[in-house]
Amino acid sequence: MAFESIPAFMTPAQLAEIVGEHEGSIRRGIREGRIAADKVNGRWFICRDTVFPNAKKEVASNDQ
């Protein structure tokens, strides 16, 4: 999956599908502070750039 095709903001279920983990593991990581996420209107959203920072750097270096 290309970095650009990953949504900028994902739900725990979307991130779980991308990384091949169980959604409960993602939610536990959020609760424990290992995965940065923001709660908006009762739903968790995870920023792609904070979860995959090295991929973002790689894409930026390839664009030059």
Secondary structure, 3 states (H helix, E strand, C coil): CCHHHCCCEECHHHHHHHHCCCHHHHHHHHHCCCCCCEEECCEEEEEHHHHCHHHHHHHHHHCC
